[in-house]
């Protein structure tokens, strides 16, 4: 992987004219000791909010016995690329580290898998539980959540509306099994002591899957229909019970962050400030995998015969056709980077959730872009 700009560096040359050519802007850079060196000469990689100041500091002429990092005598080439946001810098640093430090990049970036909910559909009696591991085992993964505790809170709240098991043991149904408190409270179908058939249990699991896929709408619609029918039948006690359950659905959904979806249905556009004035930067997320970045200049002086709608269409068609630039990367790495950005206290940019990566609402996107670059409406 190469960054946009590359300059040779001579440690014996005059420093000031050399450093003046760098901007006081956010960037990712890599310092190489020898352009033709092998893996043993992997570069020094870093992110900075002020490229010129940072390079002046690490490439300054040595002064006495200073203990500050100084790479002047080791550096022969500088690669750098300006970025408009912390997420874009993080994305560039991820690819650089993955390329130059294939065995260490996760530790160097402190990258960890996001918190998810997993429903193992291959189990005879599936259960829903939090995890940070994604594997191709036919399971349903739902997330990402800001933490494992947040995933547990959401699961604990909405599972009260269903009757799938919460125990962790491998079940071998036996009528002599004592059951658990959930079965005693009739909050579980109790497959442990054959309280239901396999078909009945899987029907309940299917209701959970539909709840997660529809963001709770499947259960809410059915409960509202039952409530309205009970009211028409003058069964007001039953109607009141169903109304409380509808409220419980709302309470559970209030614990779900906006981007939480089935991972293979997680589609979104991330809109970020661009590196240059009046520009924005787009990332497209398709089924939990990120593509981008692609900049777009929205300045008044841009001479283009195309309308903004047409420019959007071409831009996102290009992103949809973009080849995976991180082949072999575990699927959780992009999710981890996305979750780190979205749940950050210092998040820059905006997120636009999509029902499909090919269906992008241009009008909403234009409003978001105007907000980010502060263009007049």
C-alpha positions in Angstrom: 0.0 0.0 0.0 1.2 3.5 -0.9 0.0 6.8 0.4 -0.8 9.7 -1.9 2.5 11.7 -1.5 6.1 10.5 -1.3 9.3 12.6 -0.8 12.9 11.6 -0.4 14.5 12.8 2.8 18.2 13.8 3.2 19.2 14.0 6.9 22.2 16.2 6.0 20.2 18.8 4.1 18.8 22.1 5.5 15.6 21.4 7.4 13.5 24.5 7.2 12.9 24.7 3.5 12.0 21.0 3.4 9.5 21.1 6.3 7.8 24.3 4.9 6.3 22.3 2.0 4.1 20.3 4.5 0.7 21.7 5.6 -0.5 22.2 9.1 -3.2 19.6 8.6 -4.3 16.2 9.8 -2.5 13.3 8.0 -1.2 9.8 8.2 2.5 9.4 7.5 5.1 6.6 7.2 8.9 7.1 7.6 11.0 4.6 5.7 14.7 4.0 6.3 15.4 2.6 2.8 13.1 2.5 -0.2 14.5 -0.9 -1.3 14.7 -2.5 2.1 12.9 -5.7 3.1 10.5 -6.5 5.9 13.2 -5.8 8.5 13.0 -2.1 7.6 9.2 -1.7 8.2 8.3 2.0 8.5 7.4 4.1 11.4 3.7 4.8 11.0 1.7 7.5 12.8 -1.3 9.8 12.7 -1.2 13.5 13.5 -3.4 16.6 13.5 -0.6 18.7 12.4 1.8 17.1 9.9 4.3 19.8 9.6 4.8 20.2 13.4 5.0 16.5 13.9 7.6 15.9 11.2 9.6 18.8 12.6 9.6 17.1 16.0 10.6 13.6 14.9 13.0 14.6 12.2 14.7 17.6 13.9 18.5 17.7 14.2 19.7 16.1 17.4 20.3 18.4 20.4 22.4 17.1 23.2 21.2 14.1 25.1 17.4 14.6 24.5 15.3 11.5 25.2 12.6 12.5 22.8 12.0 10.3 19.7 14.3 11.3 16.8 14.3 9.4 13.5 16.3 11.9 11.4 19.3 9.7 10.9 17.2 6.6 10.0 14.7 8.2 7.6 15.3 8.3 3.9 11.7 8.6 2.5 8.4 10.0 3.7 5.0 8.9 2.5 2.0 10.9 3.7 -1.7 11.5 3.0 -3.9 14.3 4.3 -7.2 13.4 5.9 -10.3 15.4 6.9 -11.3 13.3 9.9 -10.1 10.9 12.6 -12.0 8.0 11.0 -10.3 8.5 7.7 -6.9 8.6 9.4 -7.7 5.5 11.4 -8.7 3.7 8.1 -5.5 4.7 6.4 -3.4 3.6 9.5 -5.3 0.3 9.5 -4.3 -0.5 6.0 -0.7 0.7 6.4 -0.2 -1.4 9.5 -1.9 -4.4 8.0 0.4 -4.2 5.0 3.7 -3.6 6.8 3.0 -5.4 10.1 0.7 -8.4 9.2 1.3 -10.2 12.5 1.2 -7.2 14.8 -1.2 -4.7 13.3 -4.2 -5.5 15.6 -2.0 -5.0 18.7 -0.5 -1.8 17.3 -3.9 -0.4 16.5 -5.5 -1.8 19.7 -8.2 -3.3 17.5 -10.7 -5.6 19.0 -13.9 -7.2 17.8 -17.1 -5.4 18.5 -19.8 -6.6 20.9 -22.5 -8.6 19.1 -25.5 -10.8 19.9 -25.3 -14.3 18.5 -28.0 -16.8 17.7 -26.5 -20.2 16.8 -29.1 -21.6 14.5 -27.2 -24.9 14.1 -27.9 -25.8 17.7 -30.9 -28.0 18.3 -32.2 -25.4 20.8 -30.7 -22.0 19.8 -30.1 -19.3 22.4 -29.1 -15.7 22.1 -26.0 -14.5 23.9 -23.3 -11.7 23.6 -20.0 -12.5 21.9 -17.0 -10.8 20.3 -16.2 -13.7 18.0 -17.6 -14.0 14.5 -17.3 -17.3 12.7 -18.9 -18.8 9.5 -21.1 -21.3 11.4 -24.5 -20.4 10.1 -25.3 -18.2 13.1 -27.2 -14.9 13.1 -25.0 -12.0 14.4 -26.7 -8.8 15.5 -24.8 -5.6 16.3 -22.5 -3.8 16.8 -23.1 -2.6 20.4 -20.9 -0.2 22.3 -20.1 -2.9 24.9 -20.8 -6.4 25.9 -22.8 -5.0 28.8 -25.0 -3.0 26.4 -25.7 -6.1 24.3 -26.6 -8.0 27.5 -29.0 -5.3 28.6 -30.8 -5.2 25.3 -31.0 -9.0 25.1 -32.2 -9.3 28.7 -35.0 -6.7 28.1 -36.4 -8.0 24.8 -36.1 -11.7 25.6 -38.7 -11.2 28.3 -41.1 -11.0 25.3 -40.2 -14.5 24.1 -39.8 -17.9 25.5 -36.4 -19.2 24.2 -34.0 -20.6 26.7 -31.3 -18.5 28.5 -29.4 -21.4 30.1 -25.9 -22.2 28.8 -25.8 -26.0 29.1 -26.0 -28.3 26.1 -29.5 -29.7 26.4 -30.4 -33.4 26.2 -34.2 -33.2 26.9 -35.2 -35.5 29.8 -38.6 -35.4 31.7 -36.6 -35.8 34.9 -34.7 -32.5 34.4 -35.6 -30.0 37.2 -35.9 -27.0 34.9 -35.0 -23.5 35.9 -36.6 -20.4 37.3 -37.6 -19.2 33.7 -39.5 -22.4 33.1 -41.2 -22.1 36.5 -42.2 -18.5 35.6 -43.4 -19.7 32.2 -40.9 -17.5 30.5 -39.3 -20.4 28.7 -40.7 -23.3 26.6 -38.6 -25.6 28.8 -37.1 -27.9 26.1 -34.8 -29.2 28.9 -37.6 -31.4 30.3 -39.5 -31.8 27.0 -41.9 -29.0 27.8 -42.2 -28.4 24.0 -41.5 -30.2 20.8 -38.5 -29.2 18.6 -40.9 -27.7 16.1 -42.6 -25.5 18.7 -39.2 -24.3 20.0 -38.0 -23.4 16.5 -41.2 -21.5 15.8 -40.4 -19.3 18.8 -36.8 -18.9 17.6 -38.2 -17.8 14.2 -40.3 -15.1 16.0 -37.0 -13.8 17.6 -35.3 -13.7 14.2 -38.2 -11.7 12.7 -38.2 -9.3 15.7 -34.5 -8.6 15.1 -34.8 -8.4 11.4 -37.7 -6.0 11.6 -36.3 -3.9 14.5 -39.3 -5.0 16.6 -42.0 -4.1 14.1 -43.1 -7.7 13.6 -44.0 -8.2 17.3 -45.3 -4.7 17.8 -47.7 -5.0 14.8 -49.1 -8.4 16.0 -49.5 -7.1 19.6 -51.3 -3.9 18.4 -53.6 -6.0 16.3 -54.4 -8.3 19.2 -54.9 -5.3 21.5 -57.3 -3.6 19.1 -59.3 -6.8 18.7 -59.5 -7.3 22.4 -60.9 -3.7 22.7 -63.5 -4.4 20.1 -64.5 -7.6 22.0 -64.8 -5.5 25.1 -62.0 -7.6 26.8 -60.4 -4.5 28.4 -58.3 -6.5 30.8 -56.7 -8.4 27.9 -56.3 -5.1 26.0 -54.5 -3.5 28.9 -52.1 -6.5 29.3 -51.3 -6.2 25.6 -50.8 -2.5 25.8 -48.3 -3.0 28.6 -46.4 -5.5 26.4 -46.4 -2.9 23.5 -44.8 -0.5 25.9 -42.3 -3.1 26.9 -41.3 -3.5 23.2 -40.7 0.3 23.0 -38.6 0.1 26.2 -36.5 -2.7 24.8 -36.0 -0.9 21.4 -34.9 2.2 23.3 -31.8 0.3 24.4 -30.9 -0.5 20.7 -28.4 2.0 19.2 -29.2 3.2 15.7 -26.7 1.2 13.7 -27.5 -2.2 15.4 -28.7 -4.6 12.7 -28.2 -8.2 11.5 -24.6 -7.9 10.4 -25.2 -9.2 6.9 -27.9 -6.5 6.6 -25.8 -3.6 7.9 -25.7 -1.1 5.1 -24.9 2.6 5.6 -23.1 5.7 4.3 -20.6 7.4 6.5 -20.2 11.1 5.5 -17.1 12.9 6.8 -15.4 16.2 6.4 -12.9 16.1 3.5 -9.2 17.0 3.7 -9.8 20.1 1.6 -12.2 23.0 2.2 -15.8 22.4 0.9 -15.2 18.7 0.4 -16.8 15.7 2.0 -15.5 12.1 2.2 -17.7 9.0 1.8 -17.5 5.5 3.1 -20.0 2.9 2.0 -20.8 0.0 4.3 -22.2 -3.1 2.6 -23.1 -6.1 4.8 -20.7 -4.9 7.5 -17.8 -4.3 5.2 -16.4 -0.9 4.5 -15.6 0.6 1.1 -13.9 3.9 0.4 -12.9 6.6 1.0 -14.1 8.7 -1.9 -13.9 12.5 -1.8 -16.4 14.9 -3.4 -15.8 18.6 -3.9 -18.9 20.7 -3.2 -17.3 24.1 -3.8 -19.0 26.7 -5.9 -16.0 26.8 -8.3 -16.3 23.1 -9.3 -16.9 23.1 -13.1 -18.9 19.9 -13.9 -21.5 19.4 -16.6 -23.2 16.8 -14.3 -25.8 17.5 -11.7 -25.1 16.7 -8.0 -27.5 13.7 -8.3 -25.6 12.3 -11.2 -22.3 12.8 -9.4 -23.7 10.9 -6.4 -24.9 8.1 -8.6 -21.5 7.7 -10.3 -19.6 8.0 -7.0 -21.7 5.2 -5.3 -21.7 3.0 -8.4 -17.9 3.2 -8.2 -18.0 2.3 -4.5 -20.3 -0.7 -5.1 -18.0 -1.9 -7.8 -14.9 -1.4 -5.7 -12.8 -4.5 -5.1 -12.1 -5.5 -1.6 -8.9 -3.6 -0.7 -8.3 -5.8 2.4 -8.7 -9.4 1.1 -8.4 -12.0 3.8 -9.3 -9.6 6.6 -11.6 -11.1 9.2 -15.1 -9.7 8.9 -15.0 -8.3 12.4 -12.1 -5.8 11.7 -14.2 -3.4 9.7 -17.0 -3.7 12.2 -14.5 -2.9 15.0 -13.3 0.2 13.2 -16.9 1.3 12.6 -18.0 0.7 16.2 -14.9 2.6 17.5 -15.9 5.6 15.4 -19.6 5.5 16.0 -19.5 5.1 19.8 -16.7 7.6 20.2 -17.3 10.7 22.3 -15.5 12.8 19.7 -17.2 11.4 16.6 -17.0 13.5 13.5 -19.3 13.2 10.5 -22.8 11.7 10.0 -24.2 8.2 9.5 -27.0 7.5 7.1 -28.5 4.0 7.5 -29.7 2.2 4.3 -32.1 -0.6 3.6 -29.9 -1.6 0.6 -26.5 -0.3 -0.5 -28.0 0.4 -4.0 -30.8 2.5 -2.6 -29.3 5.8 -1.4 -31.6 8.8 -0.7 -29.8 11.6 -2.5 -32.0 14.4 -1.0 -31.1 13.4 2.6 -27.4 12.9 1.6 -27.3 16.5 0.1 -28.7 17.9 3.4 -26.0 16.0 5.4 -23.3 17.2 3.1 -24.4 20.8 3.4 -24.4 20.5 7.1 -20.9 19.1 7.2 -19.3 21.7 4.9 -21.6 24.5 6.1 -22.9 25.4 2.7 -26.0 27.7 2.4 -29.2 25.9 1.8 
